[in-house]
């Protein structure tokens, strides 16, 4: 499953989300928005949010780190990644 994450090089929530996804051997398409106003606008238009990380699994917008961790705790993350 394709996973896209908009993130920042300075965001601890981005580091945590990335670590969870890397532990699951996800092929992560990480898009760094630092200093790239156009890319941040793409993220904001797609998600409706201005904070990072913003994560998509396939075509589904998961949200940020808190939502990703909630999916992991509930046992639903693996199912989404392997759908």
Secondary structure, DSSP 8 states (H G I E B T S, - for coil): --EEEEE-TT-HHHHHHHHHHHHTT--EEEEE-TT-HHHHHHHHHHHS--SS-EEEETTEEEESHHHHHHHHHHT-HHHHHT-
